[in-house]
Amino acid sequence: MTTLTTDKIISELNNYFADDYQYVFWYDDKQQFQDIIDQIASKLTEAKLYKAQADQQFKTKIDLLDDPQHKYLIYAPYKRPKIQENYLTDMEHYSKLFTADATQIILEELNLPENKLSFVKRYHAYFGAKTRRSDFTKYWSEDFESNPEKGIIAAITKTEKLDMNELLMKIIAAGSSNNRYLFSFAKYNVLDPFWKMVGSYFGYDTEENVSLLDLFNRLFVTYLANELSSKLPHKLQELVLKNKDNVQIFIDRFADSNKYQEYYDNESTRVWVDLELHDLLVQEALSDLTQVTIFDEVNDLILAKIRSKFVGNQVTDYEQVLEIIDQMLKRTRNNFTNRTENEYKFLRYAAELLNLRVPLVENWQKELSEYLDNEYQIDTIYRKCLLAYTRIADTDEYAEIKKTVDLYYDNGLLNSSVKQWNETFDLAQVPVELRQERFYHNYVKHVRERVVVIFSDALRFEVAKELEEELNSNDRLTMKMQYALTGLPSVTYTGMNVMLPHDALTWDVKAGKVRVNGKNAETTPNRDKILKAVDESNLAAQLKDILEMTSKEIKQFITGKNVIYLYHNQIDAKGHELKTTKELVDATEKAIAEIKAAIQSLRTNGVAHIIVTADHGFIYQERPIQDTDKIDLSDQSYEGNAHLRYLITPDKISVKGVKGTTMGVGLGNNDQTNVYYPTSPNEFVAKSGSKNYVHGGSSIQEMLIPVLDIKATSRRSAAKPAEIKLAATTFKINNLKMNLLFNQTAPVSDVVLPTQYHVYFTDEDGKLISNSVTIEADRKGSAADRTIAVTITIQDAQYDINKNYFLVVERDGSDEDPQRFKYTMDLFTTRG
């Protein structure tokens, strides 16, 4: 068979017609020229194209004989029929039969050299379609010269440069059975070359039975062997692949890939189950298990071992437990999902709480000082513990620890705190500058600029401290946390009202409310009137209105205003209708988020001075107080109704475990109406029944309210991400394990923000040649404390020592171009 290029085919056909052949028959049973026959025919100088059909021979003959004036190239994309079945045999006797081999044309179309002609012939089944030839040309690389089958594999999978890591991820994403890529490899005879590539790259023995499942079993086991300090059992040791560095790079890329996350999770879980790795790893030490990053299921083993450290009220190896939990929570790999985040957090808060004690002090003033400095964290940690617990999907394995924590907090910490407070507390001894009823005078009256006060119902002090901590990251805000103590009872209808501007506060016995200058102050419109009585430019409104406003509406709202009181009710509203713990702890989180959002909106629209405060705090006990433990006042003779945490009555009573004061002490007048309260976290027997969430009584948790004074500036933030610098003495890649040292240039502070970086090596074209390592630039302390050592694994492959390679330092979430450090290659490896 003559081998012709397209130009030669056209030339030869034209010569035939020039020699007075009227018909040239071209049978193309493999349909190799079907895609380009029109192109060829368009360049024939004397003949027209006739496309014959196998089942229409008689029609073909009639059509040709009906047009004797023209010459025809009869293109028949089917096998030439036998003489006895061929209606055109007589015409063929005085015509020319033409044949051609498409291989040479395909070779030129693919822009391949002559020495690849045998390759194109060998894989004619693949190159027969124009679309596949187009894909081959698109994905061909000069790197494939010595192994051109890579070009077909790259084209089938559409993998740039045939990066082995990307290739394998694509293939496993297509499924381990009925895999369309492997099917195509087999169809076009490149399945063996594919497995040889895999074998060379990973050290995988392809002489034995190979499969995707077997390969991935070995990849995961090899990586696990690197992570574990102990030796694997013999049956697993046999699965370890030779080229561990390339295995590490693949698994790292696979695990950290957003695109293939689902497939990584599925495959790692399959390997975990199929190889029964739970039974193997359950014997490992806790510290060794924390080194395993490849299987998400290892979290369950670690959590089980941590739970075993909780023995009664004690946590054995307390410091190690906290260190391990922190280590697991800081995992940045995608495969370590948030599935177990709340379990770790619950155990951490539980351990911390069980390690805490309420310090013994001689008086309430000292307890207040201790609480302001440190003790408030007891209530925060318990709240966070409850929050984490409510977010655990299956709490069965944590229920006992939860019961222990609840009991310890209720009977140990909270009970000690409240009892110690009331041993010496006397509302009359509270200095005037700390009294809630002096709030307007102390913090608002003498302010010369516009001030917005946010009153968040039941935002107790410890919650406001969390708010302060979150706001502290914004260097455009300066804050001063102050405080006040409520009167008694510590409830909304006293707390909200006494914080309004007033000359006189009075107790309305009939209405059971505090009046301000003789006026009703129970609703926002009424409070607005009281504020405007002082200054028409004052205003009272709901915080939710601000949250729903546009920037333009906020500016219109505050224009010309002096003092603005904004009322917010997230925590208390949920607390009083509480059905589950989750409602309260979620409401607390939501309250913080809403106040932060409001502060941001106000600050960006011209409000420079904001105060966040509350009307009262609260006590929350997960275990309801039993009726037998409640204080029964039924044997006392008094007027009025007892509430859970207080009783207001004109009468005097005397009950063990109950103390009292008068309304006048809290309101700054001579009102002798009595207010009684338990000296412990216990409650009165009351019609309202037992609840977990209560307030109104005398405890530091109920009476201490925050006064968070915030000053804002319109200047741009000076806060910048923490920077890291490479400490290098040579810029040569001389080892597959590159140990690099970075320096965090400044410690984390208000103006230096914790930042995450990703570092890796690439070639000149930007192709990854290593794994990617995450650096957490979140360190404080001296320069020595801020050095960060990392190890980057270089892919074991063949490199060109005459080309440049680059270390890339990329800041997470940044739009800026990453830093690139030029390296030369000083490695001599032979893997392809």
C-alpha positions in Angstrom: 0.0 0.0 0.0 1.4 3.4 -1.0 1.9 5.8 1.9 1.0 9.4 0.9 0.6 12.7 2.6 -2.5 14.8 1.9 -0.7 16.9 -0.7 0.6 13.8 -2.4 -2.9 12.2 -2.4 -4.3 15.4 -4.1 -1.4 15.5 -6.6 -1.8 11.8 -7.6 -5.6 12.1 -7.9 -5.3 15.1 -10.2 -2.7 13.2 -12.3 -5.2 10.3 -12.7 -7.9 12.6 -14.0 -5.4 14.4 -16.2 -4.6 11.0 -17.8 -8.3 10.9 -18.9 -9.6 8.6 -16.2 -13.3 9.6 -15.9 -13.7 7.7 -12.6 -11.4 7.1 -9.7 -12.8 4.6 -7.1 -11.5 5.0 -3.5 -12.6 2.3 -1.1 -11.9 3.3 2.5 -13.2 0.4 4.6 -11.5 1.8 7.8 -13.0 5.2 7.1 -9.6 6.8 7.8 -10.2 9.7 5.4 -13.9 10.3 6.1 -13.0 13.5 8.1 -10.9 15.0 5.4 -12.4 13.7 2.1 -14.2 17.0 1.5 -11.0 18.9 2.1 -9.2 16.7 -0.5 -12.0 16.9 -3.0 -12.1 20.7 -2.8 -8.5 20.7 -4.3 -9.2 18.5 -7.3 -8.9 20.5 -10.5 -11.0 18.4 -12.9 -13.2 16.1 -10.9 -16.2 16.2 -8.6 -16.7 14.1 -5.4 -19.3 11.5 -5.2 -19.9 9.8 -1.8 -21.2 6.3 -2.4 -23.3 4.3 0.0 -22.8 0.5 0.5 -26.5 -0.3 0.0 -27.0 2.1 -2.9 -24.7 0.7 -5.6 -27.3 0.7 -8.4 -28.2 4.3 -7.6 -24.5 5.2 -7.7 -24.2 3.7 -11.1 -27.3 5.5 -12.5 -26.1 8.8 -11.0 -22.7 8.5 -12.6 -24.0 7.4 -16.0 -26.5 10.3 -16.0 -23.7 12.8 -15.9 -21.2 11.7 -18.6 -19.8 15.2 -19.0 -18.0 15.2 -15.6 -15.2 13.2 -14.0 -15.8 11.8 -10.5 -13.8 10.7 -7.5 -16.1 8.0 -6.0 -15.4 7.8 -2.3 -16.8 4.6 -0.8 -16.3 4.4 3.0 -16.9 0.6 3.1 -15.1 -2.5 2.0 -15.0 -3.2 -1.8 -17.7 -5.8 -2.6 -17.0 -9.1 -4.2 -17.2 -9.2 -8.0 -20.5 -11.1 -8.0 -22.0 -8.6 -5.6 -20.6 -5.4 -7.2 -22.8 -3.5 -9.6 -19.9 -1.2 -10.4 -17.4 -3.9 -11.6 -17.8 -3.1 -15.3 -17.1 0.6 -14.6 -14.1 -0.2 -12.4 -12.6 -2.1 -15.5 -12.0 1.2 -17.3 -11.5 3.3 -14.2 -8.7 3.8 -11.6 -8.7 2.1 -8.2 -7.0 4.3 -5.5 -5.9 3.4 -2.0 -4.0 5.4 0.7 -2.7 4.9 4.2 -3.8 7.7 6.7 -0.9 7.1 9.0 1.5 9.6 7.4 -1.2 12.2 7.2 -2.1 11.7 10.9 1.6 11.9 11.7 1.8 15.3 10.0 -1.4 16.4 11.6 0.0 15.5 15.0 3.2 17.3 14.2 5.2 14.3 15.2 8.6 13.4 13.7 9.1 10.5 11.2 10.4 8.2 13.9 7.0 8.2 15.5 5.3 6.6 12.4 5.4 3.1 13.8 3.8 4.5 17.1 0.9 6.1 15.1 0.4 2.8 13.2 0.5 0.8 16.4 -2.3 2.9 17.9 -4.3 3.5 14.8 -7.5 2.5 16.7 -7.0 5.6 18.9 -5.9 8.0 16.1 -8.7 7.1 13.8 -11.0 9.9 15.2 -10.3 13.6 14.5 -11.5 14.6 18.1 -9.0 12.1 19.7 -6.2 13.4 17.4 -7.1 17.0 18.5 -7.0 15.9 22.2 -3.6 14.2 21.6 -2.1 17.4 20.1 -3.5 19.5 22.9 -2.0 17.4 25.7 1.2 16.3 24.0 4.4 17.3 25.7 8.1 17.1 24.6 8.6 15.2 27.9 6.7 12.3 26.3 9.2 11.7 23.5 10.7 8.6 25.0 7.3 7.2 26.0 4.8 8.6 23.6 2.0 6.4 25.0 1.9 9.0 27.7 0.4 11.4 25.2 -2.6 9.1 24.6 -3.0 8.6 28.3 -2.9 12.4 28.9 -5.4 13.0 26.1 -7.8 10.3 27.3 -7.8 11.8 30.8 -7.2 15.4 29.8 -4.3 15.8 32.2 -1.8 18.5 31.6 1.8 17.4 31.5 0.5 14.0 32.6 1.1 14.9 36.3 0.9 11.5 38.0 -0.8 12.9 41.0 -3.6 14.6 39.1 -3.9 11.6 36.8 -4.5 9.2 39.6 -7.0 11.5 41.4 -9.0 11.8 38.2 -8.9 8.0 37.6 -10.1 7.1 41.2 -12.8 9.7 40.9 -14.2 7.7 38.0 -14.7 4.7 40.3 -12.8 1.6 41.2 -15.1 -0.6 39.1 -16.3 0.0 35.5 -13.8 2.9 35.4 -14.2 4.7 32.1 -10.5 5.7 31.9 -9.2 2.2 32.4 -11.8 1.0 29.9 -10.4 3.5 27.4 -6.8 2.6 28.2 -7.7 -1.0 27.4 -9.7 -0.2 24.3 -6.8 1.8 22.9 -4.0 -0.6 24.1 -2.3 1.8 26.6 -3.4 0.0 29.8 -0.1 -1.8 30.2 1.9 1.4 29.6 -0.3 3.1 32.2 0.5 0.5 34.8 4.2 0.6 34.0 4.1 4.4 34.6 2.4 3.8 37.9 4.9 1.1 38.8 7.9 3.3 38.0 6.5 6.3 39.9 5.6 4.5 43.1 7.7 1.4 43.0 4.6 -0.7 42.4 5.2 -4.3 41.2 3.1 -4.6 38.0 4.2 -8.2 37.3 1.6 -9.3 39.8 -2.2 -8.8 39.5 -2.8 -5.0 39.5 -5.9 -3.0 40.3 -6.9 0.4 41.5 -8.1 -1.1 44.8 -4.8 -2.9 45.4 -2.8 0.2 44.4 -4.7 2.5 46.8 -4.4 0.0 49.6 -0.7 0.1 49.2 -0.6 3.9 48.8 -2.4 4.5 52.1 -0.5 1.8 54.0 2.8 3.2 52.8 1.9 6.6 54.0 0.7 5.2 57.3 4.0 3.4 57.8 5.8 6.7 57.5 3.6 8.3 60.1 3.7 5.5 62.7 6.7 5.1 64.9 5.9 1.5 65.5 6.4 -1.2 62.9 3.4 -2.5 60.9 2.3 -6.1 61.1 3.8 -8.4 58.5 0.7 -8.6 56.4 0.6 -4.8 56.0 4.4 -4.4 55.7 4.1 -6.4 52.5 2.0 -3.7 51.0 4.5 -0.9 51.6 5.7 0.6 48.3 9.3 1.4 47.5 9.1 5.0 46.5 7.8 6.5 49.7 8.5 10.1 48.8 6.2 10.0 45.8 3.6 8.2 47.8 3.7 11.0 50.4 3.4 13.7 47.7 0.4 12.0 46.1 -1.5 11.4 49.4 -0.8 15.0 50.5 -2.1 16.3 47.3 -5.1 14.0 47.3 -6.0 14.7 51.0 -5.7 18.5 50.6 -7.6 18.7 47.3 -10.9 20.5 47.4 -11.8 19.1 44.0 -11.3 15.4 45.0 -12.2 15.6 48.7 -15.2 13.3 48.4 -13.2 10.7 46.7 -10.4 10.9 49.2 -12.8 10.4 52.0 -14.5 7.5 50.3 -11.2 5.8 49.5 -9.6 6.3 52.9 -12.7 4.9 54.6 -12.7 1.9 52.3 -9.0 1.2 53.1 -9.6 1.6 56.8 -12.5 -0.9 56.7 -11.0 -3.4 54.2 -7.7 -3.6 56.0 -9.3 -3.6 59.5 -7.0 -0.8 60.6 -9.1 0.0 63.6 -8.0 -3.3 65.2 -4.4 -2.5 64.4 -4.3 1.1 65.6 -6.4 0.7 68.7 -3.2 -0.7 70.3 -1.1 2.3 69.5 -0.2 4.9 72.1 -2.2 8.1 72.2 0.8 10.2 71.3 1.5 8.0 68.3 -2.0 8.2 67.1 -1.9 12.0 66.9 0.8 11.6 64.2 -1.6 9.8 61.9 -3.2 12.3 59.5 -4.2 10.0 56.7 -7.5 8.6 58.2 -10.3 10.6 59.6 -11.4 7.5 61.6 -8.3 7.9 63.8 -10.1 10.7 65.5 -12.5 8.2 67.0 -9.6 6.2 68.5 -8.0 9.4 69.9 -11.3 10.6 71.4 -11.9 7.2 73.0 -8.5 7.3 74.6 -9.1 10.9 75.8 -12.4 9.9 77.3 -10.7 7.1 79.2 -8.6 9.8 81.0 -11.8 11.1 82.7 -12.1 9.3 86.0 -14.8 10.8 88.2 -14.0 14.4 88.8 -10.4 13.9 87.8 -8.6 14.0 84.4 -5.4 12.0 84.4 -2.5 13.4 82.3 -4.3 16.7 82.3 -1.6 18.7 80.5 -1.1 16.0 77.8 -4.9 15.8 77.2 -5.1 19.6 76.6 -2.0 19.5 74.4 -3.3 16.7 72.3 -6.7 18.2 71.9 -5.2 21.5 70.8 -3.0 19.7 68.3 -6.0 17.9 66.8 -8.1 21.1 66.6 -5.3 22.8 64.7 -5.1 20.2 62.0 -5.3 22.0 58.7 -5.7 19.0 56.3 -9.0 18.8 54.5 -9.4 15.2 55.3 -9.5 16.1 59.0 -13.0 17.6 58.7 -15.1 19.3 61.3 -16.8 16.0 62.0 -15.2 15.6 65.4 -14.4 19.3 66.2 -17.2 19.6 68.8 -16.2 16.4 70.5 -12.7 17.7 71.0 -14.0 21.0 72.2 -16.4 19.4 74.6 -13.6 17.3 76.1 -11.3 20.2 76.3 -13.8 22.5 78.1 -14.8 19.6 80.4 -11.2 18.9 81.4 -10.6 22.6 82.0 -13.7 22.9 84.1 -12.9 19.9 86.3 -9.5 21.4 86.9 -10.9 24.7 88.2 -11.7 25.7 91.8 -13.4 28.7 93.2 -10.8 30.5 95.3 -11.7 31.1 99.0 -11.9 34.8 99.8 -12.7 36.8 102.9 -15.5 39.0 101.5 -17.6 39.8 98.4 -15.3 42.6 97.3 -12.4 40.2 97.0 -14.6 37.7 95.2 -15.7 40.4 92.8 -12.1 41.3 92.1 -11.2 37.6 91.5 -14.2 37.2 89.2 -13.4 40.2 87.1 -9.8 39.0 86.6 -10.2 35.3 86.2 -13.1 33.6 87.8 -15.6 34.7 85.1 -14.0 32.1 82.9 -15.6 29.3 84.9 -19.0 30.4 83.6 -17.6 30.9 80.1 -16.0 27.5 80.0 -19.2 25.8 81.2 -21.3 27.6 78.6 -18.8 26.7 75.9 -18.8 23.1 77.1 -22.6 23.0 76.8 -22.4 24.6 73.4 -20.0 22.0 72.1 -22.1 19.2 73.6 -25.3 20.4 71.9 -23.4 20.2 68.5 -22.3 16.6 68.9 -24.3 14.4 66.6 -24.2 11.3 68.8 -23.7 12.1 72.5 -24.0 8.5 73.9 -20.3 8.2 74.6 -20.1 11.6 76.2 -23.2 11.5 78.4 -21.4 10.3 81.5 -18.7 13.0 81.3 -21.5 15.5 80.7 -23.3 14.4 83.9 -20.0 14.7 85.8 -19.4 18.2 84.5 -22.9 19.3 85.3 -22.8 18.0 88.8 -19.3 19.5 89.4 -20.4 22.9 88.1 -23.7 23.0 89.9 -22.7 21.6 93.3 -19.1 22.5 93.3 -18.2 25.7 91.4 -21.6 27.6 91.1 -22.7 26.6 94.6 -19.4 27.7 96.1 -19.4 31.0 94.3 -23.0 32.0 95.2 -22.7 30.9 98.8 -19.4 32.7 99.3 -20.8 35.8 97.7 -23.8 36.0 100.0 -21.8 35.3 103.2 -20.7 38.9 103.3 -22.6 40.7 100.5 -24.8 43.7 101.4 -26.3 45.7 98.6 -26.0 48.8 100.8 -22.2 48.5 100.8 -21.9 48.8 97.0 -20.1 52.1 96.3 -22.2 54.6 94.4 -20.0 54.5 91.4 -20.7 50.8 90.9 -24.4 51.0 91.3 -26.5 50.2 88.2 -28.9 53.1 88.9 -26.0 55.5 88.4 -25.2 54.3 84.9 -26.6 57.3 83.0 -24.8 59.7 85.3 -21.5 57.8 85.3 -21.2 56.9 81.6 -23.6 59.0 79.5 -24.6 62.3 81.0 -21.2 64.0 80.6 -20.2 62.6 77.2 -19.8 65.5 74.7 -20.1 63.5 71.5 -22.9 61.3 70.1 -23.1 58.1 72.1 -25.0 54.9 71.3 -25.8 52.6 74.2 -26.7 49.0 73.4 -28.7 47.3 76.2 -28.6 43.6 75.6 -31.0 41.8 77.9 -29.2 39.2 80.1 -25.7 39.8 78.5 -23.9 38.8 81.6 -20.4 39.9 82.2 -18.6 36.7 81.0 -20.5 36.9 77.7 -19.5 40.5 77.2 -15.8 39.5 77.9 -16.1 37.1 74.9 -17.5 40.0 72.8 -14.6 42.2 74.0 -12.1 39.5 73.0 -13.6 39.2 69.5 -13.7 42.9 69.0 -10.1 43.2 70.1 -8.8 42.0 66.8 -10.0 45.2 65.2 -7.4 47.8 65.8 -9.9 50.6 64.7 -11.6 50.0 68.1 -10.3 50.8 71.5 -12.1 49.3 74.5 -12.3 49.7 78.2 -14.3 47.1 80.1 -16.0 48.5 83.2 -18.8 47.1 85.2 -21.7 47.8 87.6 -23.8 45.8 90.0 -27.5 45.6 89.7 -30.0 46.3 92.5 -32.2 43.5 93.8 -34.2 41.9 92.3 -31.8 41.6 89.3 -34.6 41.6 86.7 -35.4 43.6 83.5 -38.2 45.8 84.9 -35.7 47.2 87.4 -32.5 47.0 85.5 -33.6 48.6 82.1 -35.5 51.3 83.8 -32.9 52.5 86.4 -30.4 53.0 83.6 -32.5 55.8 82.0 -31.8 59.4 82.9 -33.8 60.2 86.1 -34.2 62.4 89.1 -36.2 59.9 91.0 -36.9 56.2 90.9 -39.9 54.7 92.6 -41.4 51.3 93.1 -45.0 51.0 91.9 -46.4 48.3 94.2 -49.6 48.0 92.3 -48.0 47.6 88.9 -45.0 45.7 90.2 -42.7 48.0 88.2 -40.1 50.7 88.6 -41.2 54.2 87.6 -38.8 56.8 86.2 -39.6 60.3 87.4 -43.1 59.0 88.0 -43.5 57.7 84.5 -44.0 54.3 83.0 -40.7 53.1 81.4 -41.7 49.6 80.3 -41.6 49.9 76.5 -39.3 51.4 74.0 -41.7 54.3 73.1 -42.0 55.1 76.8 -38.2 55.1 77.2 -37.9 57.3 74.1 -40.1 59.9 75.8 -38.0 59.8 79.0 -34.8 60.3 76.9 -36.4 63.2 74.9 -37.6 64.9 78.1 -33.8 65.4 78.8 -32.9 66.4 75.2 -35.1 66.3 72.1 -32.2 64.9 70.1 -32.1 61.7 72.2 -33.7 58.5 71.0 -34.7 55.0 72.0 -35.1 52.2 69.4 -34.6 48.5 68.9 -31.2 47.1 67.9 -32.9 44.8 65.3 -34.0 47.9 63.4 -30.4 48.9 62.9 -29.5 45.4 61.8 -32.1 45.7 59.0 -31.1 49.2 57.8 -29.0 50.1 54.8 -26.0 52.3 55.3 -28.0 55.3 54.0 -30.8 54.6 56.4 -28.4 54.3 59.4 -26.9 57.7 58.5 -30.3 59.3 58.3 -31.3 57.6 61.6 -28.4 59.0 63.6 -28.2 62.4 62.0 -28.8 65.1 64.6 -29.0 62.6 67.4 -27.2 62.9 70.8 -27.9 59.9 73.0 -29.3 56.8 71.4 -30.5 53.8 73.5 -30.8 50.6 71.5 -32.5 47.6 73.1 -31.6 44.0 72.3 -33.3 40.9 73.5 -31.8 37.7 72.3 -30.5 35.8 75.4 -33.3 36.6 77.8 -36.1 36.0 75.2 -34.8 32.4 74.7 -33.9 31.9 78.3 -37.5 32.4 79.5 -39.1 30.1 76.9 -36.3 27.6 77.1 -37.0 24.1 75.9 -33.5 22.8 75.3 -30.0 23.8 76.3 -29.1 24.4 72.7 -31.6 27.3 72.4 -29.8 29.2 75.2 -26.2 28.6 74.1 -27.1 29.3 70.5 -28.9 32.5 71.5 -25.8 33.6 73.4 -23.6 33.1 70.3 -26.2 34.9 68.2 -26.3 37.8 70.6 -22.6 38.3 70.3 -22.8 38.1 66.5 -25.7 40.6 66.3 -24.0 43.1 68.6 -20.7 42.8 66.6 -22.7 43.4 63.4 -24.4 46.4 64.9 -21.1 47.9 66.1 -19.6 47.5 62.6 -22.6 49.1 60.9 -22.6 52.0 63.4 -18.8 52.6 63.2 -18.7 52.6 59.5 -21.5 55.2 59.4 -20.1 57.8 61.7 -20.7 56.6 65.2 -17.5 56.9 67.2 -18.6 56.1 70.7 -20.6 53.0 71.6 -21.3 51.4 75.0 -22.5 47.8 75.4 -24.2 46.9 78.7 -27.0 44.8 80.2 -29.9 44.9 82.6 -28.9 41.8 84.5 -27.1 38.5 84.2 -28.3 35.0 84.8 -27.6 31.6 86.4 -27.9 28.5 84.2 -27.8 25.0 85.6 -28.2 22.1 83.3 -29.7 19.9 86.0 -33.0 21.4 87.2 -33.2 21.9 91.0 -35.3 19.2 92.6 -38.4 20.2 94.4 -37.0 18.7 97.6 -34.1 21.2 97.4 -36.2 24.3 96.9 -37.0 26.8 99.6 -40.6 26.5 100.7 -42.1 29.7 102.0 -45.5 28.3 102.6 -45.2 28.5 106.4 -44.4 32.2 106.2 -47.1 34.9 106.2 -46.5 37.5 103.6 -48.2 39.6 100.9 -47.1 39.0 97.3 -45.9 36.1 95.1 -42.6 34.4 95.3 -40.5 34.1 92.1 -37.8 31.5 91.6 -34.9 33.7 92.7 -36.6 36.5 94.7 -39.6 37.6 96.7 -40.9 41.2 96.9 -43.1 41.9 99.9 -43.9 44.6 102.4 -43.8 41.9 105.1 -40.8 40.5 107.0 -40.0 36.8 106.9 -37.3 34.7 108.5 -36.1 31.6 106.6 -32.8 29.8 106.8 -30.7 30.2 103.7 -32.6 33.5 102.8 -31.3 37.1 103.1 -32.9 40.4 102.3 -32.6 44.0 101.5 -35.1 46.8 100.5 -36.2 48.3 97.2 -35.0 51.6 98.5 -31.3 50.5 98.6 -31.3 49.6 94.9 -33.4 52.6 93.8 -31.6 55.2 95.9 -34.6 56.1 98.0 -36.3 55.2 101.4 -38.7 52.6 100.1 -38.9 49.9 102.8 -40.4 47.2 100.6 -38.5 44.0 101.3 -36.6 42.0 98.7 -35.7 38.4 99.8 -33.3 36.1 97.9 -31.7 32.6 98.5 -28.1 32.7 99.6 -27.3 29.7 97.3 -28.2 28.8 93.7 -31.4 27.3 95.1 -34.8 28.6 94.2 -38.1 29.4 96.0 -41.0 27.2 95.4 -42.9 29.3 93.0 -45.9 29.1 90.6 -43.6 29.6 87.6 -42.0 26.2 88.3 -38.5 25.0 87.9 -36.2 26.2 85.2 -32.6 25.9 84.2 -32.3 29.6 83.3 -33.0 32.0 86.2 -32.2 35.5 87.4 -33.4 38.0 89.9 -31.4 36.8 92.9 -28.2 37.7 94.5 -25.1 36.2 92.8 -22.2 37.6 90.9 -23.5 35.8 87.8 -26.9 37.6 88.1 -25.8 41.0 89.4 -22.6 41.8 87.6 -23.2 43.6 84.4 -20.7 44.7 81.8 -20.1 48.3 80.7 -18.0 47.9 77.6 -16.9 51.4 76.5 -15.9 51.4 72.8 -14.2 54.2 70.9 -14.1 53.9 67.1 -11.9 55.6 64.6 -12.5 56.1 60.9 -8.8 55.6 60.1 -7.8 52.6 58.0 -6.7 49.5 59.9 -3.0 49.2 60.6 -3.4 45.5 61.2 -1.4 43.4 58.8 -1.0 39.7 58.3 2.0 38.1 60.1 4.9 37.8 57.7 7.4 35.0 57.3 10.9 35.2 55.8 12.9 32.3 54.4 16.2 31.8 56.2 18.3 30.2 53.5 22.1 29.8 52.9 21.8 28.0 49.6 19.2 27.8 46.9 19.8 24.3 45.6 17.4 21.3 45.7 19.9 18.7 46.9 17.6 16.3 48.7 14.2 14.8 48.3 13.5 16.0 51.8 14.1 19.7 51.8 14.4 21.1 55.4 13.7 24.8 55.4 13.6 27.4 58.1 11.3 30.4 58.2 11.2 33.3 60.6 8.0 35.0 61.6 9.1 38.6 61.5 6.9 40.0 64.3 4.8 38.4 67.1 1.1 38.2 66.8 -0.6 41.3 68.3 -3.4 43.8 67.7 -1.7 44.9 64.6 -0.1 41.6 63.5 -2.8 39.0 62.6 -2.3 35.2 62.6 -1.8 34.1 59.1 -1.6 30.9 57.2 0.9 30.2 54.4 1.3 27.4 51.9 4.8 26.5 50.7 5.8 24.2 47.9 8.2 23.7 44.9 7.3 24.0 41.2 9.1 23.8 37.9 9.4 26.7 35.4 5.9 26.0 34.1 4.4 26.2 37.6 3.9 22.4 37.8 4.0 21.1 41.4 7.0 18.9 42.0 6.5 18.5 45.8 3.8 18.3 48.4 2.4 21.5 49.9 3.1 22.3 53.5 1.0 24.6 55.6 2.7 27.2 57.9 0.7 28.7 60.7 2.2 32.1 61.4 0.5 32.6 64.8 3.4 32.8 67.2 4.2 35.2 70.0 7.3 35.7 72.1 10.9 36.3 71.1 12.5 35.9 67.7 13.7 32.5 68.8 10.2 31.4 69.6 9.1 32.5 66.1 11.3 30.3 64.0 9.3 27.7 62.0 11.0 24.6 60.6 9.3 22.7 57.8 10.1 19.7 55.6 9.0 19.6 52.0 9.1 16.4 50.1 10.3 16.6 46.5 8.8 14.3 43.9 11.2 11.6 42.9 11.4 12.1 39.1 13.8 13.0 36.3 14.8 16.7 36.4 16.8 18.9 34.1 19.8 20.4 36.0 19.9 23.2 33.5 16.4 24.5 34.3 15.2 26.6 37.2 12.8 25.5 39.9 11.0 27.7 42.4 10.0 27.6 46.1 6.6 29.3 46.3 5.4 30.9 49.5 1.6 31.7 49.2 -0.4 33.6 51.7 -3.8 31.9 52.3 -6.7 34.0 50.9 -4.4 36.7 49.4 -4.9 38.2 46.0 -1.3 39.2 45.8 1.2 37.2 43.8 3.0 34.7 46.0 6.7 34.9 46.7 8.9 32.8 44.5 12.5 31.9 45.3 14.6 30.5 42.4 16.4 27.2 43.0 18.7 25.1 40.9 18.4 21.4 40.8 21.2 19.4 42.3 19.4 16.0 42.3 20.2 13.2 39.9 17.2 10.9 39.8 16.1 8.7 37.0 12.5 8.0 37.5 10.2 9.0 34.6 
